[in-house]
Amino acid sequence: MEDWLFYSLTTLLCLLCSLLLRARARSPSSSSSAHDATSPPPLPPGPVPVPVLGPLLFLARRDFDLAPVLRRLARDAAPPSPPAPPATASGAVLTSGGRNVSSSPYGATWRALRRNLAAGVLNPARLRAFSPARRWVLDVLLSRITTTNSNGEEEGESPVVAVMEPFQYAMFCLLVYMCFGDRVNDARVREIEATQRDLLGSFLSFQVFSFLPPLTKLVFRRRWEKLVSLRRRQEELFLPLIQARREGGSGDECYVDSLMKLTLPEEEEEGGGRLLTDGEIVSLCSEFLSAGTDTTATALQWVLANLVKYPEMQAKLRAEIAAAAAGAGNDDEDQVKEEDLQAMPYLKAVVLEALRRHPPGHYVLPHEAREDTELDGFRVPAGAPVNFAVGEIGLDDEVWSAPMEFRPERFLPGGEGEDVDLTGSKEIKMMPFGAGRRVCPGMALAMLHLEYFVANLVREFEWREVEGEEVDLTEKLEFTVVMKRPLKARAVPLRATRKPVADDAVVAAA
């Protein structure tokens, strides 16, 4: 009911604006200067320019599939690199008024927040300090796969696993530990996970508050109440953990520790020179967890799906892993060590090819232009939201040969992706982590996690396609771009049975 009311009001508003603009266009002053040489260039291509009806027909395309339309528009025009993301009503609640790394406008505050993250918990030295936690999480992941698979299978039959659930749980355990330290038990981890998943699952529906917030808050009152309730639940879960660290948490320094010591720059107009509030710390912790869990778990699933679909690639990767471990004298170790990953170029190529072919996000977070800009003869007005088609950049047939094929060899010496620059500082062939000064600060962490967990999963199991559950690489948009049919695969153990690890071992992870 509230949706139809919103659509009706929006249609009436669009009609009114259209009539006003047409009346202005017919005025003598407007018509006399219509062909003036100083008139602004046209806007980039868009829906059919029929008032009200054009946009509705545009959105009424089959299955609301805008991807082909956006591909066509991308060929005609491309937006400039914008300096700041647009503010939204829902974002103001979830980010404490834009005080987090992804939504803060470029300036002193954004630099301070990003520098704290990059030089703190994501610093290479700090990442090495979390190696014991990664080893523990890998044990938990492998144990959950083995335990889950032992149920409901006939004797002698290789077990089947729906891979996404254990991947998500493992990534969440690791990121919660990195964020809050060693005082988080399994029950609290699950509560935080449930809240964050509810928030991410509702993320797209909350975007309605980007349009006329005073009106949409009334029309979508229950949706707005859910948003506020989720934020309140975050504070109930996070604040006790933040206070525990403030009173003297043990173990290595975590993300919260650095946030409690961070001071906002003096240049900030409001509140400069002060410490972050608890609400702002909650927002930054939520951002940290959301950015590092679903994206990595989704990428892991895409990597494994292609290795299941192409078993010859999986066998080649397993041979490289075994050779690298033997060369380092670690062939009898329970896990592939992080320092061995540098000797595995094919592993890195497989991960990069998955990120090119199936980036977890097909667009970066939306930004807006600060001032009127002209690009390739088109006008991008100040305040216009702009974005980048990350998925399409990686499928450009002028850069990549046979771009729809999954071919890791393209990233090996001699391939078109050799020494590809993921930061965009030299060139942009693919940008799964964004590019420029707002490139994802967790890029190195994500690559480490992907390579480390893929190497150990392929070493530990042979992943086979399940009869009747063939791998389907069709995509579906959620918070990230996931598999429409989540991957199910047979995990055939290749090594001795592992000792199960209790989920509540997180307390002793480090």
BADO-129810 format. One line per 5 residues: number of its first residue (from 1); their letters; for each residue x, y, z of C-alpha. Coordinates in nm, 2 decimals, decimal comma. Each point is the difference from the previous one (the first is absolute). Layout:
NUM	a	X/Y/Z | ...;
REM end
This chain:
1	medwl	0,00/0,00/0,00 | 0,27/0,25/0,10 | 0,19/-0,08/-0,32 | -0,29/0,09/-0,22 | -0,06/0,32/0,19;
6	fyslt	0,37/0,09/-0,05 | -0,02/-0,07/-0,37 | -0,31/0,21/-0,04 | 0,14/0,29/0,18 | 0,33/-0,03/-0,19;
11	tllcl	-0,19/-0,01/-0,34 | -0,20/0,31/0,09 | 0,32/0,18/0,11 | 0,18/-0,09/-0,32 | -0,30/0,12/-0,21;
16	lcsll	0,00/0,33/0,18 | 0,37/0,05/-0,04 | -0,03/-0,09/-0,37 | -0,27/0,25/-0,06 | 0,20/0,28/0,18;
21	lrara	0,31/-0,08/-0,21 | -0,20/0,00/-0,32 | -0,16/0,33/0,09 | 0,34/0,15/0,06 | 0,13/-0,14/-0,32;
26	rspss	-0,28/0,17/-0,20 | 0,06/0,34/0,16 | 0,15/0,27/-0,24 | 0,32/0,04/0,19 | 0,06/-0,37/-0,01;
31	sssah	-0,08/-0,05/-0,37 | 0,21/0,30/-0,11 | 0,31/-0,15/0,16 | -0,08/-0,36/-0,08 | 0,27/-0,02/-0,27;
36	datsp	0,24/0,23/0,17 | 0,36/-0,11/-0,05 | 0,05/0,03/0,38 | -0,28/-0,24/0,08 | 0,11/-0,29/0,21;
41	pplpp	0,07/-0,34/-0,16 | -0,26/-0,27/0,02 | -0,03/-0,25/0,28 | 0,13/-0,36/-0,05 | -0,24/-0,24/-0,17;
46	gpvpv	-0,29/-0,12/0,21 | -0,36/-0,12/-0,02 | -0,23/0,10/-0,28 | -0,07/0,37/0,06 | -0,38/-0,03/0,04;
51	pvlgp	-0,12/0,17/0,32 | -0,09/-0,26/0,27 | -0,08/-0,27/-0,25 | 0,36/-0,03/-0,13 | 0,16/-0,09/0,33;
56	llfla	-0,28/-0,24/0,09 | 0,04/-0,18/-0,33 | 0,37/0,00/0,05 | -0,04/-0,18/0,34 | -0,27/-0,23/-0,13;
61	rrdfd	0,24/-0,19/-0,22 | 0,00/-0,38/0,03 | 0,09/-0,11/0,36 | 0,12/0,35/0,08 | 0,33/-0,10/-0,16;
66	lapvl	0,18/0,33/-0,04 | 0,34/-0,16/-0,07 | -0,03/0,00/-0,38 | -0,13/0,35/0,00 | 0,29/0,12/0,22;
71	rrlar	0,25/-0,18/-0,22 | -0,14/0,20/-0,30 | 0,01/0,32/0,19 | 0,36/-0,07/0,11 | 0,11/-0,03/-0,36;
76	daapp	-0,14/0,35/-0,07 | 0,13/0,18/0,30 | 0,20/-0,04/0,32 | -0,02/0,21/0,32 | 0,30/0,19/0,15;
81	sppap	0,17/-0,11/0,32 | -0,21/0,15/0,28 | 0,15/0,12/0,32 | -0,27/-0,08/0,25 | -0,30/-0,24/0,05;
86	patas	-0,35/0,15/0,02 | -0,16/0,01/0,34 | -0,33/-0,19/0,07 | -0,24/0,00/0,28 | 0,06/-0,37/0,08;
91	gavlt	0,37/0,06/-0,03 | -0,01/0,28/0,25 | -0,14/-0,25/0,26 | 0,23/-0,28/-0,08 | 0,32/0,20/-0,04;
96	sggrn	-0,05/0,26/0,28 | -0,04/0,28/-0,25 | 0,26/-0,12/-0,25 | 0,28/-0,06/0,24 | 0,14/-0,32/-0,14;
101	vsssp	0,26/-0,08/-0,26 | -0,24/-0,08/-0,29 | -0,25/0,29/0,04 | 0,21/0,29/0,14 | 0,06/0,28/-0,25;
106	ygatw	0,36/0,05/-0,10 | 0,17/0,22/0,25 | 0,19/-0,01/0,33 | -0,25/-0,23/0,18 | 0,00/-0,26/-0,29;
111	ralrr	0,38/0,01/-0,01 | 0,02/-0,06/0,38 | -0,25/-0,29/-0,01 | 0,17/-0,17/-0,29 | 0,35/0,05/0,13;
116	nlaag	-0,10/-0,15/0,34 | -0,13/-0,31/-0,18 | 0,28/-0,04/-0,25 | 0,28/0,07/0,25 | -0,17/-0,19/0,28;
121	vlnpa	-0,17/-0,33/-0,03 | 0,06/-0,03/-0,38 | 0,37/0,08/0,03 | 0,21/-0,29/-0,14 | 0,17/-0,04/0,34;
126	rlraf	-0,33/-0,01/0,18 | -0,14/-0,25/-0,26 | 0,28/-0,24/0,08 | -0,09/0,03/0,37 | -0,34/-0,14/-0,08;
131	sparr	0,15/-0,32/-0,15 | -0,09/-0,21/0,30 | -0,37/0,11/-0,03 | 0,00/-0,10/-0,37 | 0,14/-0,34/0,08;
136	wvldv	-0,27/-0,05/0,26 | -0,27/0,11/-0,24 | 0,13/-0,23/-0,27 | -0,02/-0,29/0,25 | -0,36/0,10/0,08;
141	llsri	-0,09/0,02/-0,37 | 0,14/-0,34/-0,09 | -0,15/-0,15/0,31 | -0,35/0,14/-0,08 | 0,03/-0,13/-0,36;
146	tttns	0,10/-0,35/0,12 | -0,26/-0,01/0,28 | -0,28/0,13/-0,22 | 0,08/-0,24/-0,27 | -0,01/-0,31/0,22;
151	ngeee	-0,38/0,03/0,04 | -0,25/-0,16/-0,23 | 0,24/-0,16/-0,24 | 0,01/-0,37/-0,08 | 0,30/-0,20/0,11;
156	gespv	0,29/0,03/-0,24 | -0,15/0,30/-0,18 | 0,19/0,33/-0,01 | -0,18/0,26/0,20 | -0,18/0,31/-0,15;
161	vavme	0,05/0,35/0,14 | -0,19/0,33/-0,07 | 0,31/0,21/0,02 | -0,13/0,35/0,06 | -0,11/-0,05/0,36;
166	pfqya	0,33/-0,12/0,14 | 0,19/0,26/-0,21 | -0,22/0,28/0,15 | 0,03/-0,13/0,35 | 0,38/-0,04/-0,02;
171	mfcll	0,05/0,35/-0,14 | -0,23/0,15/0,26 | 0,19/-0,17/0,28 | 0,33/0,14/-0,13 | -0,12/0,36/-0,06;
176	vymcf	-0,18/0,02/0,34 | 0,32/-0,11/0,17 | 0,20/0,26/-0,19 | -0,25/0,27/0,08 | -0,08/-0,07/0,37;
181	gdrvn	0,29/-0,21/0,12 | 0,00/-0,31/0,21 | -0,30/0,06/0,23 | -0,26/-0,12/-0,25 | -0,16/-0,34/0,06;
186	darvr	-0,19/-0,20/-0,25 | -0,34/0,10/0,12 | 0,07/0,37/-0,05 | 0,17/-0,07/-0,34 | -0,33/-0,16/-0,12;
191	eieat	-0,21/0,28/0,13 | 0,22/0,26/-0,17 | -0,01/-0,21/-0,32 | -0,38/-0,02/0,00 | -0,03/0,37/0,04;
196	qrdll	0,25/0,09/-0,27 | -0,16/-0,25/-0,24 | -0,34/0,15/0,07 | 0,14/0,34/-0,08 | 0,17/-0,11/-0,32;
201	gsfls	-0,30/-0,19/-0,11 | -0,21/0,32/0,03 | 0,27/0,23/-0,15 | -0,17/0,04/-0,34 | -0,35/0,06/0,15;
206	fqvfs	0,14/0,28/0,21 | 0,12/0,19/-0,31 | -0,36/0,13/-0,04 | 0,09/0,26/0,27 | 0,24/0,16/-0,25;
211	flppl	-0,30/0,16/-0,17 | -0,19/0,27/0,19 | 0,08/-0,13/0,36 | -0,28/0,20/0,17 | -0,26/-0,17/-0,23;
216	tklvf	0,15/-0,35/-0,02 | 0,04/-0,02/0,38 | -0,37/0,04/0,03 | -0,10/-0,22/-0,29 | 0,24/-0,27/0,09;
221	rrrwe	-0,04/0,04/0,38 | 0,05/-0,37/0,09 | 0,31/-0,02/-0,22 | 0,14/0,31/0,17 | -0,08/-0,15/0,35;
226	klvsl	0,18/-0,32/-0,10 | 0,31/0,21/-0,10 | 0,00/0,18/0,34 | -0,06/-0,33/0,18 | 0,30/-0,16/-0,17;
231	rrrqe	0,22/0,29/0,09 | -0,12/-0,02/0,36 | 0,08/-0,37/0,01 | 0,35/0,06/-0,13 | 0,06/0,24/0,28;
236	elflp	-0,13/-0,25/0,26 | 0,24/-0,26/-0,13 | 0,31/0,21/-0,08 | 0,01/0,25/0,29 | 0,07/-0,27/0,27;
241	liqar	0,29/-0,13/-0,21 | 0,13/0,35/-0,05 | -0,02/0,08/0,37 | 0,18/-0,33/0,09 | 0,29/0,11/-0,22;
246	reggs	-0,01/0,34/0,16 | 0,03/-0,15/0,34 | 0,31/-0,20/-0,09 | -0,04/-0,26/-0,27 | 0,27/-0,27/-0,02;
251	gdecy	0,18/-0,14/-0,31 | 0,12/0,18/-0,31 | -0,14/0,34/-0,09 | -0,32/-0,02/-0,21 | -0,18/0,25/-0,21;
256	vdslm	-0,21/0,13/0,29 | 0,31/0,08/0,20 | 0,13/0,23/-0,28 | -0,34/0,17/-0,03 | -0,02/0,09/0,37;
261	kltlp	0,33/0,19/-0,03 | -0,09/0,17/-0,33 | -0,05/0,38/0,02 | -0,20/0,19/-0,27 | 0,20/0,26/-0,18;
266	eeeee	0,00/0,36/0,12 | -0,11/0,11/-0,35 | -0,34/-0,16/0,04 | -0,27/0,27/0,02 | -0,20/-0,18/0,27;
271	gggrl	0,16/-0,20/0,27 | 0,36/0,03/-0,11 | 0,28/-0,10/0,24 | -0,22/-0,25/0,20 | 0,00/-0,38/0,03;
276	ltdge	-0,25/-0,21/-0,19 | -0,34/-0,05/0,17 | -0,11/-0,35/0,08 | -0,26/0,03/-0,28 | 0,26/0,08/-0,25;
281	ivslc	0,21/-0,29/0,11 | -0,30/-0,23/-0,04 | -0,04/0,13/-0,36 | 0,36/-0,06/-0,08 | -0,01/-0,35/0,14;
286	sefls	-0,31/-0,08/-0,20 | 0,17/0,12/-0,31 | 0,31/-0,21/0,08 | -0,20/-0,32/0,05 | -0,23/0,05/-0,31;
291	agtdt	0,29/0,08/-0,23 | 0,21/-0,30/0,09 | -0,24/-0,29/0,05 | -0,26/-0,03/-0,29 | 0,23/0,12/-0,27;
296	tatal	0,28/-0,25/0,09 | -0,25/-0,29/0,05 | -0,16/0,08/-0,33 | 0,33/0,01/-0,18 | 0,10/-0,33/0,16;
301	qwvla	-0,32/-0,16/-0,13 | 0,07/0,13/-0,36 | 0,35/-0,13/0,01 | -0,10/-0,34/0,12 | -0,30/-0,02/-0,25;
306	nlvky	0,24/0,04/-0,29 | 0,24/-0,25/0,14 | -0,28/-0,25/0,03 | -0,12/0,08/-0,35 | 0,35/-0,04/-0,14;
311	pemqa	0,16/-0,29/0,18 | 0,32/0,02/-0,21 | 0,06/0,35/0,15 | -0,05/-0,14/0,35 | 0,24/-0,28/-0,06;
316	klrae	0,26/0,24/-0,14 | -0,04/0,23/0,30 | 0,03/-0,29/0,25 | 0,32/-0,11/-0,17 | 0,15/0,35/0,04;
321	iaaaa	-0,11/0,01/0,37 | 0,16/-0,34/0,07 | 0,33/0,10/-0,18 | 0,02/0,34/0,18 | -0,06/-0,17/0,34;
326	agagn	0,26/-0,27/-0,07 | 0,25/0,26/-0,12 | -0,04/0,19/0,32 | 0,03/-0,32/0,21 | -0,36/0,03/0,12;
331	ddedq	-0,16/-0,29/-0,19 | -0,07/-0,17/0,34 | -0,16/0,31/0,15 | -0,37/0,01/0,08 | -0,05/0,32/-0,19;
336	vkeed	0,15/0,19/-0,29 | 0,20/0,28/0,16 | -0,05/0,36/-0,09 | 0,36/0,05/-0,09 | -0,03/-0,29/-0,26;
341	lqamp	-0,27/0,19/-0,20 | 0,27/0,22/-0,18 | 0,12/-0,32/-0,17 | -0,34/-0,07/-0,16 | -0,05/0,22/-0,31;
346	ylkav	-0,28/-0,22/-0,14 | -0,19/0,04/0,33 | 0,02/0,38/-0,03 | -0,11/-0,03/-0,37 | -0,31/-0,21/0,10;
351	vleal	-0,10/0,26/0,26 | 0,05/0,29/-0,24 | -0,19/-0,16/-0,28 | -0,29/-0,06/0,24 | 0,01/0,36/0,11;
356	rrhpp	0,00/0,11/-0,37 | -0,27/-0,23/-0,11 | -0,22/0,02/0,31 | 0,08/0,31/0,21 | -0,21/-0,01/0,32;
361	ghyvl	-0,13/0,35/-0,08 | -0,08/0,09/-0,36 | 0,01/0,37/0,10 | 0,19/0,20/0,25 | -0,18/0,19/0,27;
366	phear	-0,18/0,29/-0,16 | 0,17/0,34/0,00 | -0,10/0,35/-0,11 | 0,17/0,27/-0,20 | 0,09/0,31/0,20;
371	edtel	-0,03/0,24/-0,30 | -0,13/0,01/-0,35 | 0,23/-0,21/-0,22 | 0,01/-0,07/-0,38 | 0,13/-0,33/-0,13;
376	dgfrv	0,00/-0,11/-0,36 | -0,25/0,26/-0,09 | -0,25/-0,08/0,28 | -0,08/0,20/0,30 | 0,02/-0,15/0,35;
381	pagap	-0,17/0,25/0,23 | 0,11/0,07/0,35 | -0,17/-0,23/0,25 | -0,07/-0,27/-0,25 | 0,06/-0,35/0,13;
386	vnfav	0,25/-0,19/-0,21 | 0,14/-0,35/0,00 | 0,24/-0,24/-0,18 | -0,10/-0,33/-0,16 | 0,27/-0,21/0,16;
391	geigl	-0,14/-0,32/-0,14 | 0,00/0,14/-0,36 | 0,36/0,13/0,03 | 0,12/-0,35/0,06 | -0,19/-0,13/-0,30;
396	ddevw	0,13/0,26/-0,25 | 0,09/-0,20/-0,32 | 0,25/0,28/-0,10 | 0,21/-0,09/0,30 | -0,08/-0,36/0,07;
401	sapme	0,00/-0,28/-0,26 | -0,31/-0,22/0,02 | -0,11/0,19/0,32 | -0,29/-0,23/0,08 | 0,23/-0,30/0,04;
406	frper	0,15/-0,09/0,33 | 0,37/-0,03/-0,08 | 0,25/0,07/0,28 | 0,29/-0,03/-0,24 | -0,07/0,35/-0,11;
411	flpgg	0,16/0,13/0,32 | 0,32/-0,21/-0,04 | 0,31/0,13/-0,19 | -0,09/0,08/-0,36 | -0,37/0,05/0,07;
416	egedv	-0,19/0,32/-0,04 | -0,05/0,01/0,38 | 0,37/-0,04/0,10 | 0,09/0,24/0,28 | -0,35/0,15/-0,01;
421	dltgs	-0,04/0,31/0,22 | -0,29/-0,04/0,24 | 0,04/0,35/0,15 | -0,06/0,19/-0,33 | 0,31/0,21/0,05;
426	keikm	0,16/-0,10/-0,33 | -0,29/-0,13/-0,20 | -0,35/-0,15/0,04 | -0,06/-0,34/-0,15 | -0,21/-0,12/0,29;
431	mpfga	-0,10/0,16/0,33 | -0,17/-0,25/0,23 | 0,12/0,22/0,30 | -0,08/0,34/-0,16 | 0,29/0,23/-0,10;
436	grrvc	0,16/0,33/0,08 | 0,01/0,15/0,34 | -0,32/-0,17/0,11 | 0,13/-0,35/-0,10 | -0,10/-0,26/0,26;
441	pgmal	0,25/0,03/0,29 | -0,05/-0,37/0,07 | 0,12/-0,12/-0,34 | 0,32/-0,17/0,14 | -0,20/-0,16/0,28;
446	amlhl	-0,26/-0,14/-0,25 | 0,27/-0,14/-0,23 | 0,17/-0,16/0,29 | -0,32/-0,16/0,12 | -0,10/-0,12/-0,34;
451	eyfva	0,34/-0,16/-0,08 | 0,04/-0,15/0,34 | -0,34/-0,16/0,03 | -0,02/-0,12/-0,36 | 0,35/-0,16/0,02;
456	nlvre	-0,10/-0,19/0,32 | -0,34/-0,10/-0,12 | 0,14/-0,14/-0,33 | 0,28/-0,18/0,19 | -0,24/-0,15/0,25;
461	fewre	-0,28/-0,11/-0,23 | -0,07/-0,10/-0,36 | -0,31/0,20/-0,09 | -0,23/-0,18/-0,25 | -0,32/0,09/-0,17;
466	vegee	-0,32/-0,15/0,15 | -0,22/-0,20/-0,23 | -0,32/0,21/-0,05 | 0,17/0,30/0,15 | 0,22/0,10/-0,29;
471	vdlte	0,18/0,33/0,04 | -0,21/0,29/-0,13 | 0,20/0,33/-0,03 | -0,31/0,22/-0,03 | 0,02/0,31/0,21;
476	kleft	-0,24/0,15/0,25 | 0,02/0,34/0,16 | -0,03/0,01/0,38 | 0,23/0,22/0,22 | 0,27/-0,16/-0,22;
481	vvmkr	-0,03/-0,18/-0,34 | -0,05/-0,36/0,10 | -0,07/-0,33/-0,18 | -0,37/-0,03/-0,08 | 0,02/-0,37/0,09;
486	plkar	0,24/-0,01/0,29 | 0,29/-0,25/-0,05 | -0,04/-0,36/0,13 | 0,30/-0,22/-0,05 | 0,14/-0,34/0,12;
491	avplr	0,30/0,06/0,22 | 0,21/-0,32/-0,02 | 0,27/0,01/0,28 | 0,35/-0,04/-0,13 | 0,18/-0,01/0,33;
496	atrkp	-0,04/-0,16/0,35 | -0,31/0,08/0,19 | 0,04/0,32/0,19 | -0,08/0,05/0,37 | -0,33/0,20/0,03;
501	vadda	0,04/0,35/0,14 | -0,26/0,15/0,24 | -0,17/0,31/-0,13 | 0,05/0,18/0,33 | 0,38/-0,03/-0,04;
506	vvaaa	-0,01/0,36/-0,11 | 0,09/0,11/0,35 | 0,34/-0,17/-0,04 | 0,05/0,08/-0,36 | 0,31/0,21/0,05;
REM end
